[in-house]
Amino acid sequence: MNVAILGGAGRMGRMLIDCAREQGLNIVAVTEAPGHPLIGTPACGDIRFTDAWPENAEAVIDFTFHTCVIPNLANAVRCRQAYVLGTTGLDAAELAAVGEAAKSIPICFAPNFSLGVNLLLALVERAAAVLDESYDAEIVEMHHRHKKDAPSGTALGLAQALAKGRGVSLNDVVCYGREGIVGERPAGQIGIHALRGGSVVGDHTVMFAADEERVEITHKASSRAAFAKGALKAARWLLGRAPGRYTMRHVLGFEG
Ligand SMILES: NC(=O)c1ccc[n+]([C@@H]2O[C@H](COP(=O)([O-])OP(=O)(O)OC[C@H]3O[C@@H](n4cnc5c(N)ncnc54)[C@H](O)[C@@H]3O)[C@@H](O)[C@H]2O)c1
């Protein structure tokens, strides 16, 4: 498989290059932002960092920044490329562009590509269906100090899974942090809290707190390889698929 890595100098980009090489995949291009100091310097093997679109790739893997996603999708549609989208923090217009592009190319979009977190999503949906609103649901996430978006895409995905399990709309029940005289916690609320510090790769805990017991489900990523390996698995899975918007749960066979 000919694969291109977008944002190759980033934390995830570097890990993707290492994992792709370990797996013997053919990296045909590694991109960086226009003006990036590494443009033109070696990225891996004979490949140099470029700011040109990788037209020769069968699949592109995007872990960049949300504002890059719309132009990147337009290029991938033009070149009929499979698209693995790991970038988080997309706004409404960027999310709509993903849906539009998925009419023309296969896209796997996941806020978290690790096997463990995708299992967690399925477990949380099930737990939320079993544990009724007398179990207060709260999500706590922690990431390294460099992370730009909050709460994490994974925390939002977990909140969506909780809401789905309870058969409610997340927007109606979500609470992003608390400060001041906020009053008593309403039944059915889903709280999300973002901690930032150090080099934490990604911790997520979903709690269900009742009067007499508390259930906590936690995932801790200790290496970005967990995400990179999942993204490469998704790239392989996408090749030859019909256009559409897929998630990691499709790739792993949890649904669809
Ligand atoms: N889905 C997942 O499993 C998962 C896991 C980890 C991180 N992420 C997300 O992936 C994104 C990247 O995370 P990171 O920690 O590697 O960030 P990072 O800042 O270390 O890397 C992003 C890289 O993209 C580059 N970039 C910016 N604009 C570009 C452009 N136009 N073309 C090419 N490259 C460009 C930047 O220069 C940088 O090197 C974030 O949105 C993060 O939340 C997702």
The ligand as a Gaussian input file, in Angstrom:
#p B3LYP/6-31G(d) Opt

LIG

0 1
 N       -7.539000      10.181000      16.525000
 C       -6.526000       9.817000      17.334000
 O       -6.349000       8.634000      17.675000
 C       -5.559000      10.877000      17.794000
 C       -4.483000      10.549000      18.625000
 C       -3.563000      11.554000      18.950000
 C       -3.746000      12.838000      18.446000
 N       -4.816000      13.110000      17.657000
 C       -5.031000      14.434000      17.047000
 O       -4.141000      14.522000      15.923000
 C       -3.790000      15.898000      15.751000
 C       -2.270000      16.024000      15.758000
 O       -1.776000      15.701000      17.034000
 P       -0.219000      15.825000      17.372000
 O       -0.103000      15.635000      18.833000
 O        0.591000      14.973000      16.437000
 O        0.014000      17.372000      17.024000
 P        1.333000      18.091000      16.568000
 O        1.085000      19.557000      16.706000
 O        2.532000      17.483000      17.242000
 O        1.451000      17.714000      14.997000
 C        0.673000      18.271000      13.961000
 C        1.603000      18.507000      12.780000
 O        0.813000      18.919000      11.650000
 C        1.573000      19.881000      10.963000
 N        0.730000      20.674000      10.057000
 C        0.010000      21.791000      10.333000
 N       -0.571000      22.250000       9.195000
 C       -0.220000      21.394000       8.192000
 C       -0.511000      21.332000       6.786000
 N       -1.257000      22.253000       6.177000
 N        0.008000      20.296000       6.071000
 C        0.816000      19.387000       6.648000
 N        1.132000      19.405000       7.979000
 C        0.614000      20.392000       8.733000
 C        2.206000      20.719000      12.086000
 O        3.300000      21.508000      11.612000
 C        2.652000      19.633000      13.051000
 O        3.951000      19.165000      12.774000
 C       -4.494000      16.663000      16.864000
 O       -5.722000      17.149000      16.360000
 C       -4.715000      15.609000      17.927000
 O       -5.784000      15.901000      18.794000
 C       -5.725000      12.166000      17.337000

